[in-house]
Amino acid sequence: MRRRGWLAAAAGVLVATGLAARHWPADEARAGVIAPPPRTVDSSVPDAKLLNSVLYVDDWRRFGNPAGFAYVPRSRPPGLIEISPGNPPNLSGAAHRGSGNGALLDGYRFRAGNARIFVVVEFAAGPTSTCADVSDLSHAICVRNSKPIRPEPDDVALRRTTAYFTANNSAALKSKEAGAAKQFWAEAEMVPAEDATWLTDLISRAEAAVLK
């Protein structure tokens, strides 16, 4: 697949692998799938969809095989409604590393006015061609171009961050709310997940709302 084709499909892959793969069929469980026990948030609680997504990520972290989100914005992204790992869970127990062009990906879905937009955050050891490739896509826009994390993380694969938006139509990327989101993601300070109070608070809320 050409690079541009991979970028165009990345958001869909994030959703399909990160969000749809939370509940393993019983036959897979019996076959020795190595995964944390599935847990679900009560659907009646506020922000249940968002809480389910952070619970899924945190369960993999606690299981000892983190599914991305080592670094996140210091403050909560505006309009956030869901997060999704870009590196699919490896049900044989191998690490969640690498995808597409070899970069590590995290996904965030957010509301911008009446539209829903997906932002893909790409972590890489050095500068990538992602923003140049995104420029040819009609419903995508690069908002952060190989910006280094400061101070540098020990893991070289996380040292540079790129982010791009995808939407169902180009108009969604031109709204006032989308403009504010572009500025947020362009400037956001990326910190270790445990230092982001908004995320740890969401995880606590999710834990408290798990169906027994």
C-alpha positions in Angstrom: 0.0 0.0 0.0 1.3 3.5 -0.9 2.1 5.8 2.0 -0.8 8.1 1.4 -3.2 5.2 1.2 -1.9 4.0 4.6 -2.4 7.4 6.1 -5.9 7.6 4.8 -6.7 4.3 6.3 -5.0 4.8 9.7 -7.9 6.4 11.5 -10.1 3.5 10.5 -7.5 1.0 11.6 -7.3 2.7 15.0 -11.0 2.4 15.5 -11.2 -1.2 14.3 -8.3 -2.6 16.2 -8.5 -0.4 19.3 -12.2 -0.1 20.0 -13.8 -3.1 18.4 -11.3 -5.6 19.9 -12.1 -5.0 23.6 -14.2 -8.2 24.1 -12.5 -11.4 23.0 -14.8 -14.3 21.9 -15.0 -17.2 24.3 -13.4 -19.6 21.9 -10.4 -17.3 21.6 -10.1 -17.1 25.4 -10.1 -20.9 25.6 -7.4 -21.0 22.9 -4.9 -19.2 25.2 -5.3 -15.6 24.1 -3.0 -13.5 26.3 -5.0 -10.5 27.3 -6.4 -8.8 30.4 -9.8 -9.9 31.5 -12.4 -7.7 29.7 -14.2 -5.1 31.8 -17.0 -2.7 30.9 -18.2 0.5 32.3 -21.9 0.9 33.1 -23.4 2.4 30.0 -25.7 4.7 32.1 -22.9 6.7 33.6 -21.9 10.1 32.0 -19.1 9.8 29.4 -19.4 6.0 29.4 -17.9 5.7 25.9 -14.8 7.7 26.9 -14.5 5.9 30.2 -14.6 2.5 28.5 -11.8 3.6 26.2 -9.5 4.7 28.9 -10.3 1.6 31.0 -9.3 -0.6 28.0 -5.9 1.2 27.6 -5.3 1.2 31.4 -6.1 -2.5 31.7 -3.5 -3.4 29.1 -1.0 -1.2 30.9 -1.7 -2.9 34.2 -1.5 -6.3 32.4 2.2 -5.4 31.6 1.7 -4.9 27.8 0.9 -1.2 27.3 -1.2 -0.4 24.3 0.2 3.1 23.6 -0.5 6.4 25.4 2.9 6.5 27.1 2.8 10.2 26.5 -0.4 12.4 26.3 -1.2 16.1 26.4 -0.7 17.6 29.8 -4.3 19.0 29.7 -7.4 17.3 28.5 -8.0 17.7 24.7 -11.0 19.8 23.9 -14.2 17.9 23.0 -12.7 14.5 23.8 -15.1 11.6 23.5 -12.9 8.5 23.0 -9.3 7.3 22.8 -8.0 4.4 20.7 -4.6 2.6 20.5 -3.1 2.7 17.0 -0.9 -0.4 17.6 -3.2 -3.4 17.7 -3.1 -5.6 20.8 -1.0 -8.7 20.2 -3.1 -11.5 21.6 -0.1 -13.9 21.7 1.6 -11.7 24.3 4.1 -9.8 22.1 4.6 -6.1 22.6 2.3 -3.5 21.0 5.1 -2.0 18.9 5.2 -0.7 15.3 2.5 -0.2 12.6 2.3 1.0 9.0 5.5 3.0 8.7 7.0 1.7 11.9 5.8 4.7 14.0 3.8 4.3 17.2 0.2 5.7 17.0 -2.4 7.0 19.4 -5.9 8.0 18.4 -8.3 10.6 19.9 -11.8 11.2 18.7 -13.3 14.6 19.6 -16.3 16.8 18.8 -15.8 20.1 17.0 -19.1 21.8 16.7 -21.5 19.4 15.0 -18.7 17.3 13.6 -16.6 14.5 14.9 -12.9 14.5 14.1 -10.2 12.0 14.7 -6.6 13.0 15.6 -3.8 10.6 15.1 -0.7 11.3 17.1 2.4 9.7 15.7 5.6 9.0 17.8 8.9 8.4 16.0 12.6 8.5 16.6 13.1 11.3 14.1 11.3 13.5 11.6 8.8 11.7 9.3 7.2 12.5 6.0 3.7 12.3 7.4 2.7 16.0 7.1 3.9 16.0 3.4 1.9 12.9 2.7 -1.2 14.3 4.5 -1.2 17.4 2.3 -2.5 15.4 -0.6 -5.6 14.1 1.3 -8.8 16.0 1.0 -10.3 15.2 4.4 -7.1 15.4 6.5 -4.8 18.1 7.8 -1.5 18.0 9.6 -1.4 20.1 12.8 1.9 19.1 14.4 5.1 18.3 12.5 7.8 16.1 14.1 7.9 18.2 17.3 10.3 16.9 19.9 9.2 16.0 23.3 11.0 17.9 26.0 12.7 16.7 28.1 13.6 13.8 25.8 12.1 10.4 26.9 14.4 7.5 27.4 12.6 5.5 24.6 14.0 6.9 21.4 10.9 5.8 19.5 8.8 8.4 21.3 11.0 11.4 20.9 9.2 13.2 18.1 5.5 13.8 17.7 3.4 14.5 14.7 -0.4 14.9 14.6 -3.0 15.0 11.9 -6.8 15.3 11.8 -9.1 13.2 9.7 -12.8 13.9 9.2 -15.7 12.8 7.0 -15.5 16.0 5.0 -13.2 19.0 4.6 -15.7 21.4 6.0 -15.5 19.8 9.4 -11.8 20.8 9.5 -12.6 24.5 8.9 -14.9 25.3 11.8 -14.1 27.6 14.6 -14.0 24.7 17.0 -11.7 22.7 14.7 -9.4 25.8 14.6 -9.2 25.8 18.4 -8.4 22.1 18.4 -5.7 22.6 15.8 -4.0 25.1 18.0 -4.3 22.9 21.0 -2.7 19.9 19.3 0.0 22.0 17.7 1.1 23.4 21.0 0.2 20.7 23.6 2.9 19.8 26.0 3.3 16.0 25.9 3.9 14.4 29.3 4.1 10.9 30.7 0.6 9.5 31.1 0.9 9.3 34.8 1.5 13.1 35.0 -1.7 14.0 33.1 -4.3 14.5 35.9 -7.2 14.6 33.4 -6.3 11.0 32.3 -5.7 9.6 35.8 -9.0 11.2 36.9 -10.9 9.5 34.0 -9.3 6.1 34.8 -10.5 6.5 38.5 -14.0 7.3 37.2 -13.9 4.3 34.9 -12.8 2.0 37.7 -15.6 3.2 39.9 -18.2 2.6 37.2 -17.1 -0.9 36.1 -20.0 -3.4 35.9 -19.7 -6.0 38.6 
